[in-house]
């Protein structure tokens, strides 16, 4: 029997969390600088150089990717669950402000440049646990940048550049800049990832002129506000597709909004020539070279290559409008409906009608026979797939879905995680999850094993029977924290499994999920529970981290290996379900066709 890991509460991390939640209770905005001391003391593994005078470019770029590019201009950040919350506090019409996006976080942001206010829509406390440390880290490193730029002549040389006419920094000035800031050429490349082109010059000039002193105010913090936001999201989602998701049995999937559709719609294969032409002509992310390598060495990877390239093709300004129209028309032929840009929560959804599958359009790795296809044609079930929410938002969303739908047939969770004993691209399959939110240890039968994934994974390794820990935030960990779990055999660190399992518990049992208990879901779970994580970070070994390399094309192998496993499981379950249903129909109950003569 597994037990709850001892001493999981790290004092410095707990102090930091208590500090910002106690300050955020204030009705007036608080300054981020009031959190800097406890942020530094936490000694986060993502920002372990926070207290040093030297720049931590890795932590800075990590934070910058999770905040909108306008953040250096921001004076006040407002957090609220929905438009009503902002209006009640005197900020009506925030959704008419300029919409801005973070590159590495799906969250609705709106910016009001005159008053320099950034409005952030939050779906759960996990958004607070995510945003606050990221903003504090950004401000700490920005102000280090300001101090270093003002210690020598490099600021004057930067100010002489007109970024509107020529945002290019000469090689000579770049070397001077690196020396002044104490950073390497690799650090500069990281900065250019978040500040491309002339944006690098503009932000360096701005950093030289001003320090950051951002204020923050959480406008609605009650649990009811989070629930109302999710209910509003669900209401908008119900109104969108032609299929009523509330009246059909549902296989619930939390993953992304592209891999399942690519595997089922056949659009990418029908338009492969256009996609390949796009890759050879535009060469995004140097994929033309990868295409030539695949053609010469490894055509088994051509499908994954097409799937990844199609996302870039559909997003390219020159092709986007026409390509998206074709994709939607193609997908609707096989009963796939997308619900994009739902209200309040930035959680998109796909609804897939299993009875309308075209076997000839499926990815061949799904292995659907003619007999299986005939059974699926009789299906009344849907796949309801959401773009995985952050942290406790998963609990709120799943609670809403499980309450609203007629019947759940399976719950499948697919997402990124950090691994303490593997490499980037490996796949972890846990059957024990410790959840920091509830302090519960969940034991359950994971419907997946290594054999379900291994045959489709080309570069990584699959580890099943793993133990996972659901953390409150990416910054809210340090090496001592991770070693405590590692010593207890926990090797998989992520943010959603625990909240989902809390929601599953409440769907099975007639009471709220417990706290600080060992929860056994083996006995009464009436449907599949499947959790697959692919590694995008190795925080202890530092061989490869989220900070140093985007998963991007590198992650396509694990993404599709796990997506294929999920889809094969769902199709298998539904085929067996339809077979059982047909076996229960007495042959005498089949009516003969009525003669037209009668």
ROGU-495618 format. One line per 5 residues: number of its first residue (from 0); their letters; for each residue x, y, z negated of C-alpha. Coordinates in steps of 0.2 Angstrom, whole numbers, plus 5000, padded with zeros to 4 digits. Last residue first. Example, Ala and Ser with C-alpha at 12.3 -4.5 7.8 and 13.67 -1.06 7.14 Angstrom:
1> SA> 5068,4995,4964 ~ 5062,4978,4961
This chain:
597> XXXXX> 4753,4987,5243 ~ 4760,4987,5260 ~ 4775,4997,5254 ~ 4780,4982,5243 ~ 4785,4986,5225
592> XXXXX> 4803,4981,5222 ~ 4803,4967,5209 ~ 4806,4972,5191 ~ 4820,4965,5180 ~ 4813,4960,5164
587> XXXXX> 4813,4942,5168 ~ 4832,4942,5168 ~ 4832,4947,5150 ~ 4843,4963,5147 ~ 4855,4959,5133
582> XXXXX> 4869,4953,5144 ~ 4868,4970,5153 ~ 4871,4980,5137 ~ 4886,4969,5133 ~ 4894,4971,5150
577> XXXXX> 4891,4990,5149 ~ 4900,4991,5132 ~ 4914,4980,5139 ~ 4916,4992,5154 ~ 4915,5007,5142
572> XXXXX> 4929,5000,5130 ~ 4941,4996,5145 ~ 4938,5013,5153 ~ 4941,5022,5136 ~ 4957,5011,5133
567> XXXXX> 4964,5014,5151 ~ 4960,5033,5149 ~ 4970,5034,5133 ~ 4985,5024,5139 ~ 4986,5034,5155
562> XXXXX> 4986,5050,5145 ~ 5000,5043,5134 ~ 5011,5039,5149 ~ 5006,5055,5158 ~ 5012,5066,5144
557> XXXXX> 5027,5056,5141 ~ 5033,5058,5159 ~ 5028,5076,5161 ~ 5038,5082,5146 ~ 5054,5086,5156
552> XXXXX> 5043,5096,5168 ~ 5039,5109,5155 ~ 5046,5103,5138 ~ 5054,5120,5135 ~ 5072,5119,5129
547> XXXXX> 5081,5127,5115 ~ 5068,5131,5102 ~ 5057,5116,5104 ~ 5072,5106,5099 ~ 5085,5094,5105
542> XXXXX> 5100,5086,5096 ~ 5096,5097,5081 ~ 5097,5080,5071 ~ 5085,5086,5058 ~ 5072,5096,5068
537> XXXXX> 5071,5084,5083 ~ 5057,5093,5094 ~ 5046,5089,5108 ~ 5041,5071,5104 ~ 5026,5063,5111
532> XXXXX> 5011,5059,5099 ~ 4997,5046,5101 ~ 4982,5044,5089 ~ 4968,5032,5093 ~ 4953,5029,5082
527> XXXXX> 4941,5018,5090 ~ 4923,5017,5083 ~ 4913,5011,5068 ~ 4926,5016,5055 ~ 4920,5007,5040
522> XXXXX> 4934,4996,5034 ~ 4951,5003,5041 ~ 4948,5021,5036 ~ 4957,5019,5019 ~ 4959,5036,5010
517> XXXXX> 4973,5037,4998 ~ 4968,5052,4987 ~ 4974,5070,4984 ~ 4957,5078,4990 ~ 4942,5069,4996
512> XXXXX> 4933,5073,5013 ~ 4915,5079,5010 ~ 4901,5066,5008 ~ 4890,5054,5017 ~ 4904,5044,5025
507> XXXXX> 4908,5040,5043 ~ 4907,5058,5051 ~ 4915,5065,5035 ~ 4930,5053,5036 ~ 4931,5057,5055
502> XXXXX> 4932,5076,5051 ~ 4946,5073,5038 ~ 4955,5062,5051 ~ 4954,5076,5063 ~ 4962,5088,5050
497> XXXXX> 4976,5076,5046 ~ 4980,5072,5064 ~ 4982,5091,5070 ~ 4998,5099,5065 ~ 5013,5087,5068
492> XXXXX> 5028,5079,5060 ~ 5032,5060,5064 ~ 5046,5051,5054 ~ 5038,5048,5037 ~ 5048,5033,5029
487> XXXXX> 5048,5040,5011 ~ 5066,5046,5013 ~ 5060,5055,5029 ~ 5046,5064,5019 ~ 5058,5071,5006
482> XXXXX> 5071,5075,5019 ~ 5058,5086,5029 ~ 5055,5097,5014 ~ 5073,5099,5010 ~ 5077,5104,5028
477> XXXXX> 5064,5117,5028 ~ 5046,5118,5033 ~ 5032,5132,5034 ~ 5039,5139,5051 ~ 5029,5126,5061
472> XXXXX> 5014,5127,5051 ~ 5002,5118,5039 ~ 5010,5101,5041 ~ 5002,5085,5046 ~ 5014,5070,5041
467> XXXXX> 5015,5055,5051 ~ 5020,5037,5047 ~ 5024,5025,5062 ~ 5017,5008,5066 ~ 5022,5011,5084
462> XXXXX> 5038,5018,5092 ~ 5039,5020,5110 ~ 5055,5025,5119 ~ 5058,5038,5132 ~ 5063,5039,5150
457> XXXXX> 5051,5029,5161 ~ 5035,5028,5150 ~ 5021,5019,5159 ~ 5024,5001,5153 ~ 5028,5007,5136
452> XXXXX> 5011,5015,5132 ~ 4999,5001,5129 ~ 5013,4989,5123 ~ 5018,5001,5110 ~ 5001,4999,5101
447> XXXXX> 4985,5009,5102 ~ 4969,5007,5093 ~ 4977,5014,5077 ~ 4969,5005,5062 ~ 4968,5018,5048
442> XXXXX> 4977,5023,5032 ~ 4975,5042,5028 ~ 4986,5049,5014 ~ 4977,5064,5007 ~ 4985,5081,5001
437> XXXXX> 4970,5089,5009 ~ 4979,5102,5019 ~ 4996,5094,5018 ~ 4989,5078,5027 ~ 4999,5062,5025
432> XXXXX> 4995,5051,5040 ~ 4998,5032,5041 ~ 4994,5022,5057 ~ 5006,5032,5068 ~ 5010,5029,5087
427> XXXXX> 5026,5039,5091 ~ 5031,5042,5109 ~ 5049,5047,5114 ~ 5052,5062,5126 ~ 5063,5072,5114
422> XXXXX> 5073,5059,5104 ~ 5069,5048,5089 ~ 5072,5048,5070 ~ 5064,5064,5063 ~ 5052,5067,5077
417> XXXXX> 5043,5083,5080 ~ 5026,5082,5087 ~ 5016,5085,5104 ~ 4998,5079,5107 ~ 4986,5066,5110
412> XXXXX> 4971,5062,5099 ~ 4958,5049,5104 ~ 4941,5047,5095 ~ 4929,5034,5101 ~ 4911,5029,5105
407> XXXXX> 4903,5044,5096 ~ 4884,5045,5097 ~ 4871,5058,5101 ~ 4882,5073,5100 ~ 4880,5089,5089
402> XXXXX> 4886,5084,5072 ~ 4902,5075,5079 ~ 4905,5090,5090 ~ 4904,5103,5076 ~ 4914,5093,5064
397> XXXXX> 4927,5090,5078 ~ 4929,5109,5081 ~ 4930,5113,5062 ~ 4943,5099,5059 ~ 4953,5103,5074
392> XXXXX> 4953,5122,5069 ~ 4963,5116,5054 ~ 4979,5114,5064 ~ 4979,5122,5081 ~ 4966,5116,5094
387> XXXXX> 4969,5102,5107 ~ 4962,5107,5124 ~ 4946,5098,5123 ~ 4940,5082,5132 ~ 4922,5075,5131
382> XXXXX> 4922,5059,5141 ~ 4904,5055,5144 ~ 4893,5039,5143 ~ 4877,5033,5152 ~ 4887,5020,5162
377> XXXXX> 4878,5010,5176 ~ 4892,5015,5188 ~ 4905,5009,5175 ~ 4899,4991,5178 ~ 4901,4992,5197
372> XXXXX> 4918,5000,5195 ~ 4923,4986,5183 ~ 4918,4973,5196 ~ 4927,4982,5210 ~ 4943,4982,5199
367> XXXXX> 4950,4998,5190 ~ 4969,4997,5187 ~ 4972,5014,5179 ~ 4989,5014,5186 ~ 4982,5017,5203
362> XXXXX> 4977,5035,5199 ~ 4958,5035,5203 ~ 4951,5042,5219 ~ 4947,5025,5226 ~ 4937,5020,5210
357> XXXXX> 4926,5035,5212 ~ 4919,5039,5195 ~ 4901,5045,5194 ~ 4895,5034,5180 ~ 4909,5040,5169
352> XXXXX> 4903,5058,5168 ~ 4918,5069,5163 ~ 4916,5085,5153 ~ 4932,5095,5151 ~ 4934,5108,5137
347> XXXXX> 4944,5124,5134 ~ 4948,5130,5117 ~ 4952,5149,5116 ~ 4939,5150,5102 ~ 4929,5166,5102
342> XXXXX> 4919,5163,5118 ~ 4924,5149,5130 ~ 4937,5154,5143 ~ 4935,5138,5154 ~ 4922,5125,5153
337> XXXXX> 4927,5112,5166 ~ 4915,5099,5174 ~ 4920,5082,5181 ~ 4906,5072,5189 ~ 4916,5064,5203
332> XXXXX> 4910,5076,5216 ~ 4912,5090,5203 ~ 4930,5088,5204 ~ 4932,5091,5222 ~ 4922,5107,5222
327> XXXXX> 4932,5113,5207 ~ 4948,5109,5215 ~ 4944,5117,5231 ~ 4939,5133,5222 ~ 4955,5133,5212
322> XXXXX> 4965,5131,5228 ~ 4957,5146,5236 ~ 4959,5158,5222 ~ 4976,5152,5216 ~ 4986,5151,5233
317> XXXXX> 4995,5168,5233 ~ 4994,5171,5214 ~ 5002,5154,5210 ~ 4992,5146,5196 ~ 4985,5131,5206
312> XXXXX> 5002,5128,5214 ~ 5010,5128,5197 ~ 4998,5116,5190 ~ 4999,5105,5206 ~ 5018,5103,5203
307> XXXXX> 5015,5094,5187 ~ 5003,5082,5194 ~ 5013,5080,5210 ~ 5029,5075,5200 ~ 5019,5063,5190
302> XXXXX> 5013,5054,5205 ~ 5030,5054,5214 ~ 5038,5046,5199 ~ 5037,5028,5206 ~ 5045,5036,5222
297> XXXXX> 5062,5035,5213 ~ 5078,5037,5222 ~ 5078,5046,5239 ~ 5060,5053,5238 ~ 5062,5057,5220
292> XXXXX> 5078,5066,5222 ~ 5071,5076,5236 ~ 5056,5081,5225 ~ 5068,5086,5211 ~ 5078,5097,5222
287> XXXXX> 5062,5106,5228 ~ 5057,5107,5209 ~ 5069,5121,5206 ~ 5057,5129,5193 ~ 5046,5134,5207
282> XXXXX> 5054,5131,5225 ~ 5042,5142,5234 ~ 5043,5134,5251 ~ 5048,5116,5247 ~ 5036,5116,5232
277> XXXXX> 5021,5124,5242 ~ 5024,5112,5256 ~ 5023,5097,5243 ~ 5007,5104,5236 ~ 4999,5106,5253
272> XXXXX> 5004,5089,5258 ~ 4998,5082,5242 ~ 4980,5089,5244 ~ 4970,5072,5243 ~ 4982,5065,5231
267> XXXXX> 4981,5080,5219 ~ 4962,5080,5220 ~ 4960,5062,5216 ~ 4948,5066,5201 ~ 4953,5053,5188
262> XXXXX> 4972,5055,5184 ~ 4972,5073,5187 ~ 4957,5076,5176 ~ 4965,5066,5162 ~ 4981,5076,5163
257> XXXXX> 4974,5094,5166 ~ 4964,5101,5151 ~ 4975,5095,5137 ~ 4974,5082,5123 ~ 4959,5080,5111
252> XXXXX> 4948,5066,5117 ~ 4930,5062,5111 ~ 4921,5047,5120 ~ 4903,5053,5120 ~ 4886,5044,5120
247> XXXXX> 4874,5056,5129 ~ 4861,5068,5124 ~ 4872,5082,5116 ~ 4883,5083,5131 ~ 4869,5089,5142
242> XXXXX> 4877,5089,5160 ~ 4875,5104,5171 ~ 4889,5113,5162 ~ 4889,5130,5154 ~ 4875,5132,5141
237> XXXXX> 4882,5119,5129 ~ 4899,5127,5129 ~ 4892,5144,5125 ~ 4883,5136,5110 ~ 4898,5126,5105
232> XXXXX> 4909,5142,5104 ~ 4895,5150,5094 ~ 4895,5136,5082 ~ 4914,5136,5081 ~ 4914,5155,5077
227> XXXXX> 4900,5152,5064 ~ 4910,5139,5055 ~ 4926,5150,5054 ~ 4915,5164,5047 ~ 4907,5152,5035
222> XXXXX> 4924,5147,5028 ~ 4927,5166,5023 ~ 4942,5175,5028 ~ 4935,5189,5039 ~ 4944,5205,5042
217> XXXXX> 4962,5199,5040 ~ 4973,5215,5040 ~ 4991,5216,5045 ~ 5004,5231,5046 ~ 5019,5231,5057
212> XXXXX> 5035,5241,5052 ~ 5046,5238,5067 ~ 5062,5249,5069 ~ 5063,5262,5082 ~ 5075,5269,5096
207> XXXXX> 5087,5255,5099 ~ 5073,5242,5099 ~ 5064,5252,5112 ~ 5080,5253,5123 ~ 5082,5234,5121
202> XXXXX> 5063,5232,5125 ~ 5064,5242,5141 ~ 5080,5233,5147 ~ 5074,5216,5144 ~ 5057,5220,5152
197> XXXXX> 5066,5225,5168 ~ 5067,5207,5173 ~ 5061,5194,5161 ~ 5059,5197,5142 ~ 5053,5181,5135
192> XXXXX> 5065,5170,5145 ~ 5077,5184,5147 ~ 5080,5183,5128 ~ 5084,5165,5129 ~ 5097,5168,5143
187> XXXXX> 5105,5181,5133 ~ 5107,5169,5119 ~ 5116,5157,5131 ~ 5128,5171,5136 ~ 5132,5172,5117
182> XXXXX> 5127,5184,5103 ~ 5136,5196,5092 ~ 5125,5211,5096 ~ 5140,5222,5100 ~ 5150,5209,5109
177> XXXXX> 5135,5203,5119 ~ 5131,5221,5124 ~ 5148,5224,5130 ~ 5148,5209,5140 ~ 5131,5214,5147
172> XXXXX> 5138,5231,5151 ~ 5152,5224,5162 ~ 5140,5212,5171 ~ 5129,5226,5175 ~ 5111,5227,5167
167> XXXXX> 5098,5227,5181 ~ 5082,5236,5177 ~ 5083,5248,5192 ~ 5070,5261,5197 ~ 5057,5258,5183
162> XXXXX> 5071,5252,5171 ~ 5080,5268,5172 ~ 5097,5264,5164 ~ 5106,5278,5154 ~ 5097,5272,5138
157> XXXXX> 5107,5256,5139 ~ 5124,5266,5139 ~ 5118,5276,5124 ~ 5113,5260,5115 ~ 5130,5252,5118
152> XXXXX> 5140,5266,5110 ~ 5141,5258,5092 ~ 5131,5254,5076 ~ 5114,5259,5083 ~ 5112,5243,5093
147> XXXXX> 5116,5233,5079 ~ 5104,5241,5067 ~ 5090,5239,5080 ~ 5093,5221,5084 ~ 5093,5217,5065
142> XXXXX> 5076,5226,5065 ~ 5070,5215,5079 ~ 5076,5200,5070 ~ 5066,5204,5054 ~ 5051,5209,5064
137> XXXXX> 5050,5194,5074 ~ 5052,5182,5059 ~ 5038,5192,5050 ~ 5027,5190,5065 ~ 5030,5172,5067
132> XXXXX> 5028,5169,5048 ~ 5011,5177,5048 ~ 5005,5170,5065 ~ 5005,5151,5061 ~ 4999,5151,5043
127> XXXXX> 4986,5163,5048 ~ 4981,5153,5063 ~ 4981,5137,5052 ~ 4968,5146,5041 ~ 4955,5143,5055
122> XXXXX> 4949,5149,5072 ~ 4958,5166,5073 ~ 4954,5179,5086 ~ 4969,5192,5086 ~ 4966,5211,5088
117> XXXXX> 4982,5221,5092 ~ 4981,5240,5087 ~ 4993,5253,5095 ~ 4980,5267,5092 ~ 4981,5272,5110
112> XXXXX> 4986,5255,5116 ~ 4971,5245,5111 ~ 4976,5227,5113 ~ 4966,5211,5114 ~ 4972,5193,5109
107> XXXXX> 4963,5177,5111 ~ 4974,5162,5106 ~ 4982,5148,5116 ~ 5000,5150,5110 ~ 5016,5148,5120
102> XXXXX> 5016,5162,5132 ~ 5006,5174,5121 ~ 4992,5183,5130 ~ 4985,5200,5132 ~ 4967,5206,5135
97> XXXXX> 4966,5225,5136 ~ 4951,5231,5125 ~ 4933,5227,5130 ~ 4934,5212,5119 ~ 4937,5223,5104
92> XXXXX> 4920,5231,5106 ~ 4917,5237,5089 ~ 4931,5239,5076 ~ 4922,5246,5061 ~ 4923,5231,5049
87> XXXXX> 4907,5224,5053 ~ 4912,5225,5072 ~ 4927,5215,5069 ~ 4918,5201,5061 ~ 4904,5202,5074
82> XXXXX> 4917,5200,5088 ~ 4923,5183,5081 ~ 4935,5175,5069 ~ 4945,5190,5064 ~ 4963,5195,5063
77> XXXXX> 4968,5214,5065 ~ 4987,5218,5068 ~ 4992,5236,5066 ~ 5007,5246,5073 ~ 5010,5236,5089
72> XXXXX> 5022,5243,5102 ~ 5035,5229,5099 ~ 5020,5216,5100 ~ 5016,5220,5118 ~ 5023,5204,5125
67> XXXXX> 5010,5194,5115 ~ 5015,5183,5101 ~ 5020,5165,5101 ~ 5034,5166,5114 ~ 5041,5180,5104
62> XXXXX> 5042,5170,5088 ~ 5052,5156,5097 ~ 5063,5170,5105 ~ 5067,5177,5088 ~ 5070,5160,5080
57> XXXXX> 5083,5156,5093 ~ 5090,5173,5093 ~ 5095,5173,5075 ~ 5105,5189,5074 ~ 5119,5191,5062
52> XXXXX> 5115,5200,5046 ~ 5110,5184,5037 ~ 5094,5182,5027 ~ 5084,5175,5042 ~ 5098,5163,5047
47> XXXXX> 5087,5147,5043 ~ 5073,5153,5054 ~ 5066,5137,5062 ~ 5072,5126,5047 ~ 5063,5139,5036
42> XXXXX> 5074,5145,5021 ~ 5059,5149,5011 ~ 5069,5163,5002 ~ 5070,5173,5019 ~ 5051,5173,5020
37> XXXXX> 5049,5177,5002 ~ 5060,5193,5004 ~ 5051,5197,5021 ~ 5033,5197,5015 ~ 5032,5215,5009
32> XXXXX> 5040,5220,5026 ~ 5024,5213,5034 ~ 5015,5228,5028 ~ 4997,5226,5021 ~ 4981,5232,5029
27> XXXXX> 4967,5237,5017 ~ 4954,5226,5010 ~ 4967,5216,5001 ~ 4965,5197,5001 ~ 4979,5197,5013
22> XXXXX> 4991,5200,4998 ~ 4986,5184,4989 ~ 4987,5174,5005 ~ 5004,5181,5009 ~ 5011,5177,4992
17> XXXXX> 5003,5160,4990 ~ 5011,5154,5006 ~ 5028,5161,5002 ~ 5028,5154,4985 ~ 5023,5137,4991
12> XXXXX> 5037,5137,5004 ~ 5050,5141,4990 ~ 5043,5129,4978 ~ 5042,5114,4990 ~ 5027,5104,4987
7> XXXXX> 5030,5086,4993 ~ 5037,5081,4976 ~ 5032,5063,4979 ~ 5025,5056,4995 ~ 5007,5049,4993
2> XXX> 5007,5030,4992 ~ 5007,5017,5005 ~ 5000,5000,5000
